[in-house]
Amino acid sequence: MDSVSSKQKSRSAYGRWAALVAGTIAFAILIALGTWQVQRLHWKEALLASIEQRSTSRPVSLSEVEATFGRSGDVDYQRMTASGRFLHQGERHFFATFNGQSGFFVYTPLMLSDGRALLVNRGFVPYDLKDAAKRQAGQVVGDVTVVGLARNPLAQKPSFLVPENDPAKNVFYWKDRAAMAATASLPGGTRVLPFFLDADATPNPGGLPVGGVTIIDLPNSHLQYAGTWYGLALALVGVMAVWLWRGRRGSN
């Protein structure tokens, strides 16, 4: 009997130590996850502050945006200005919704005085007005100056759930700058700048496209996530403390 009792006690002690080790590991993981979310919170707050500063500042020149992009590869939401003439026959159509209506964002090459081009998101047109012939008033001719927000290009399709682009039908589901430029009927050898420009809400003749379609809505829930992970860690400590206390009482 003493031998059996000793084995039972040994197994019980081993189980308590194993549970304690597992609980300690789980606690460390929860604390690490909470700390990671705090770090993400600081990063997101800095990002939001940068976007706020960029999007509300005075418009900078195209050359300034180019210089920034060359240094960092990041010009997202920088307010800027660019001048040139639109090459309307090169319109590219990005499938989108705006104010609850389905349609397209119209990306038009802006030909610069130096022979380069910049793809400009002029704004939204309803689905049945995809054909530019139905909105001729908005196809402005001659030199124009566009004010808006610079946007970074995408390196790849953002998700496998996004449909493949259909350049043959001039329907794009993600902003593949290279494909847009390659199918925009640009003069041979035209260099296309490596970022986009989203035009502001300045009205176009005839009312279309409707500019100012850029949505700046970056969720920031990292504080709640951090609180959740730290709260679970605290709860685990409470559970382990009660379990250890009951174990000690039971062994007395």
Buried (B, 14 or more C-beta within 10 A) or exposed (E): EEEEEEEEEEEEEEEBEEBBEEBEEBBEBBBEBBEBBBEBBEEBEEEEEBBEEBBEEEBBEBEBBBEBBEEEEBBBBBBBBBBBBBBBEBBBBBBBEBEEEEBBBBBBBBBBEEEBBBBBBBBBBBEEBBEBEEBEEBBBEEEBEBBBBBBBBEEEBEEEEEEEBEBEEBBBBBBBBEBBBEBBEBEEEBEBBBBBBBBBEEEBEEEBBBBBBBEEEEEEEBBEBBEBBBEBBBEBEEEBEEBBEEBEEEEE
